[in-house]
């Protein structure tokens, strides 16, 4: 009997003894196995069993109760708009690691102490089975993670060794980098959350997905996938990890461009690493950023961060001027319009005379020639660098 079969028998027996519907979900509230119905089923359970997924709203509601941090059973309140009744939820843990969630519908809170004790006992057994199941796959996962990290290593020699000893695969690959934004969270806790979402995604994709997690940093490599296929998956991974950590928005992600096979995977990985540095920093960027959407920030993000002393003195004088806000807005519009007076005036809703006056002020303060390509580049790069450190400017999704 496989571990999956043993889990199914366990919850079937428990459901028969209780006369209630029982289900085991993974830590992201995605169904692993379910008993038959006992007349107590609600709309959500029926939908989850039929579709093998409760849906993102239901998962978010359950995780919002903090179940990923529970150490014992508790009640997840129902929600009429989701077709969901109250449920008893028991975290399935082994050695502190969250392996899944056992749920029993209990709309009227009528479970007796004896039934609760029985549920607790079976939950311990289920956790042990799930732990054994996880350990059975751990050697394969460790070897795969080691291969992936060597495949994207900065050293070309190490990459070549990995390719020589690895599988022969053709087709495009897309790399993804995930990082936990809040460094106050323990690495161990962050790693568990990243492991869960990466493995869950890998199991549910039609594409081959290799994953690795280390020190609050997750890496995934999708084989045979286009960037468009990966985007939605990565957004769900980042959101799910944030919910598991009970810190929404804590996980950022970058997506590289497709690369031609495993031998070029490192290129997509480097791009993903740059993109994740732009997540939440590039004006307009959300928690998930694609390399292809970075534009000029793709270059700027590769420069050292948080070093304002590296900015040119000419730009610093402008940034510290008493009319800096207005003049920087004018400079930004002028450069983004390619130096076109008409387009700049239209963008700022300014009369051209007023625009010329402001540009003359910028020239006088900086001592730079706005008709000179090198001077323009210096000012434009300075604007991009300062924008990365200005969170108040982040308002709209990138590319909109």
Buried (B, 14 or more C-beta within 10 A) or exposed (E): EEBEEBBBEBBBEBBEEBEBBBBBBBBBBBBBBBBEBBEBBBEBBEBBBEEEBBBEEBBBBBBEBEBBEBEEBBEBEBBEEBBBBBBBBBBBBBEEBBBBBBBBBBEEEEBEEEBBEBBEEBBBBBBBBBBEBBEEEEEEBEEBBEBBBBBBBEEEEBBEBBBEEBEEEEEBBBBBBBBBBEEEBEBEBBBBBBBBBBBBBBEEBEBBBBBBBEEBBBBBBBBBBEBEBBBEBBBBBBBBBBBBBBBEBBBBBBBBBBBEBBBBBBBBBBBBBBBBBBBBBBBBBBBBBBBBBBEEBBEBBEEEEEEEEEBBEBBBEBBEBEEBEEBBEBBBBBBBBEBEBEBBBEBBEBEEEEBEEBBEBBBEBBEBEBEEEEBBEBBBBBBBBBBBEEEEEBEEEBEE
